[in-house]
Amino acid sequence: MKVTFLAGTLGRGGAERQLVYMLRSLVDKGVNLRLLCLTKGEALEEEIRNLGIDIRPIDTRGGRIGTLRAVVRGLRRESTDIVQSSHFYTNIYAAVSGRITGVQSIGAIRSDLEHEFASNGFYSKYQLTMPKHLIANSERAVKRSIAFGIKKQKIDLVRNVVASENGVGRNSNGRSDDSTTITFVGRLGKEKRPELFVKLARGLINAVPEKRLRFQIVGDGPLRHELETLALEYGLTADTLCFTGERSDMSAVYASTDILVLTSKHEGTPNVILEALSNAIPVVATDVGGVSEILSEQVGFLVDPMDFDGLILAARRLVLSPQLRQKFGTNGLKFVLENHSLSYLGERLTEIYNNLVPSR
């Protein structure tokens, strides 16, 4: 089986990390892989090349038509059975180039479909309907796609996974027992609503003044300056709320974290929640996208995305109860190991490929 992936970017994002996991799991299954990408020189390229996978940059200077022609040339350079898009906004390129070259195409839905449609405007309908097949990472996205008119047999659910080395239980050695560190991890963009985390920091400090609390925002994006200004307005110094920027050493981030908070307006199946659970960290998250599919009442708290007071109350419960944090952490680690492994991913993807190209 030969599969060519088409990626929009290889930066440090959730979809890109899941792409790496897909490639790793498929290498283990003996699938012949290569990758076409609309960008070059980005963070995850070296990791992918270390898997023995060839990365070919696509020239996008000719606009959409020029980009499509470049993708077609990339597919014709070497025979392939399937072209698989790793981002929703590259689905059209995979679909049309697949039709031109006679190759099966697979499109991606990485969020809850509502976010994809809001981000892609006029092209959204075609990004969804043109690929021969679709892979979504949440049941909510599957249901919304079917409601839009996609046939059930045309879409499959493939859950996000986390690599075992990224989470084998949290190491809190050397940390002060009387402090609690609460962490936000994600792109500092509107869809993640990081301003709610800054407000949460102020609210929790006022709600439990007797506790020593530390907050950290891990990630970067267009809202960073605005968030730093908001923190200053709230009187949150760097000792209380730290902006770390992007971090490559996420194991160190999770080792210093007691509670993870997700404040998003839109999500698929968030990597950051799986990573936190795999590090035995309890989670407080807004009930959006596929979050409820991985965050049960046994491992954390789900909060209505419009209920800010509920967000504070849930975080407060965890701050005040180390025993509850430990219980949720233990349950979360067990859940991830049983349901979101690389071995599951490889089996699931090859099953889909064999259904699309049964003769191979």
Secondary structure in CASP SS format (residue, H / E / C, confidence):
PFRMAT SS
TARGET T0000
AUTHOR 0000-0000-0000
METHOD secondary structure of the structure
MODEL  1
M C 1.00
K E 1.00
V E 1.00
T E 1.00
F E 1.00
L E 1.00
A E 1.00
G C 1.00
T C 1.00
L C 1.00
G C 1.00
R C 1.00
G C 1.00
G H 1.00
A H 1.00
E H 1.00
R H 1.00
Q H 1.00
L H 1.00
V H 1.00
Y H 1.00
M H 1.00
L H 1.00
R H 1.00
S H 1.00
L H 1.00
V H 1.00
D H 1.00
K C 1.00
G C 1.00
V C 1.00
N E 1.00
L E 1.00
R E 1.00
L E 1.00
L E 1.00
C E 1.00
L C 1.00
T C 1.00
K C 1.00
G C 1.00
E C 1.00
A C 1.00
L C 1.00
E H 1.00
E H 1.00
E H 1.00
I H 1.00
R H 1.00
N C 1.00
L C 1.00
G C 1.00
I C 1.00
D E 1.00
I E 1.00
R E 1.00
P E 1.00
I C 1.00
D C 1.00
T C 1.00
R C 1.00
G C 1.00
G H 1.00
R H 1.00
I H 1.00
G H 1.00
T H 1.00
L H 1.00
R H 1.00
A H 1.00
V H 1.00
V H 1.00
R H 1.00
G H 1.00
L H 1.00
R H 1.00
R H 1.00
E C 1.00
S C 1.00
T C 1.00
D C 1.00
I E 1.00
V E 1.00
Q E 1.00
S E 1.00
S C 1.00
H C 1.00
F H 1.00
Y H 1.00
T H 1.00
N H 1.00
I H 1.00
Y H 1.00
A H 1.00
A H 1.00
V H 1.00
S H 1.00
G H 1.00
R H 1.00
I H 1.00
T H 1.00
G C 1.00
V C 1.00
Q E 1.00
S E 1.00
I E 1.00
G E 1.00
A E 1.00
I E 1.00
R C 1.00
S C 1.00
D C 1.00
L C 1.00
E H 1.00
H H 1.00
E H 1.00
F H 1.00
A H 1.00
S H 1.00
N H 1.00
G H 1.00
F H 1.00
Y H 1.00
S H 1.00
K H 1.00
Y H 1.00
Q H 1.00
L H 1.00
T H 1.00
M C 1.00
P C 1.00
K C 1.00
H E 1.00
L E 1.00
I E 1.00
A E 1.00
N C 1.00
S C 1.00
E H 1.00
R H 1.00
A H 1.00
V H 1.00
K H 1.00
R H 1.00
S H 1.00
I H 1.00
A H 1.00
F H 1.00
G C 1.00
I C 1.00
K C 1.00
K H 1.00
Q H 1.00
K H 1.00
I E 1.00
D E 1.00
L E 1.00
V C 1.00
R C 1.00
N C 1.00
V C 1.00
V C 1.00
A C 1.00
S H 1.00
E H 1.00
N H 1.00
G C 1.00
V C 1.00
G C 1.00
R C 1.00
N C 1.00
S C 1.00
N C 1.00
G C 1.00
R C 1.00
S C 1.00
D C 1.00
D C 1.00
S E 1.00
T E 1.00
T E 1.00
I E 1.00
T E 1.00
F E 1.00
V E 1.00
G C 1.00
R C 1.00
L C 1.00
G C 1.00
K H 1.00
E H 1.00
K H 1.00
R C 1.00
P H 1.00
E H 1.00
L H 1.00
F H 1.00
V H 1.00
K H 1.00
L H 1.00
A H 1.00
R H 1.00
G H 1.00
L H 1.00
I H 1.00
N H 1.00
A H 1.00
V C 1.00
P C 1.00
E C 1.00
K C 1.00
R E 1.00
L E 1.00
R E 1.00
F E 1.00
Q E 1.00
I E 1.00
V E 1.00
G E 1.00
D C 1.00
G C 1.00
P C 1.00
L C 1.00
R H 1.00
H H 1.00
E H 1.00
L H 1.00
E H 1.00
T H 1.00
L H 1.00
A H 1.00
L H 1.00
E H 1.00
Y C 1.00
G C 1.00
L C 1.00
T C 1.00
A C 1.00
D C 1.00
T C 1.00
L E 1.00
C E 1.00
F E 1.00
T E 1.00
G E 1.00
E C 1.00
R C 1.00
S C 1.00
D C 1.00
M H 1.00
S H 1.00
A H 1.00
V H 1.00
Y H 1.00
A H 1.00
S C 1.00
T C 1.00
D C 1.00
I E 1.00
L E 1.00
V E 1.00
L E 1.00
T C 1.00
S C 1.00
K C 1.00
H C 1.00
E C 1.00
G C 1.00
T C 1.00
P C 1.00
N H 1.00
V H 1.00
I H 1.00
L H 1.00
E H 1.00
A H 1.00
L H 1.00
S H 1.00
N C 1.00
A C 1.00
I C 1.00
P C 1.00
V E 1.00
V E 1.00
A E 1.00
T E 1.00
D C 1.00
V C 1.00
G C 1.00
G C 1.00
V H 1.00
S H 1.00
E H 1.00
I H 1.00
L C 1.00
S C 1.00
E C 1.00
Q C 1.00
V C 1.00
G E 1.00
F E 1.00
L E 1.00
V E 1.00
D C 1.00
P C 1.00
M C 1.00
D C 1.00
F H 1.00
D H 1.00
G H 1.00
L H 1.00
I H 1.00
L H 1.00
A H 1.00
A H 1.00
R H 1.00
R H 1.00
L H 1.00
V H 1.00
L H 1.00
S C 1.00
P H 1.00
Q H 1.00
L H 1.00
R H 1.00
Q H 1.00
K H 1.00
F H 1.00
G H 1.00
T H 1.00
N H 1.00
G H 1.00
L H 1.00
K H 1.00
F H 1.00
V H 1.00
L H 1.00
E H 1.00
N H 1.00
H C 1.00
S C 1.00
L H 1.00
S H 1.00
Y H 1.00
L H 1.00
G H 1.00
E H 1.00
R H 1.00
L H 1.00
T H 1.00
E H 1.00
I H 1.00
Y H 1.00
N H 1.00
N H 1.00
L H 1.00
V C 1.00
P C 1.00
S C 1.00
R C 1.00
END
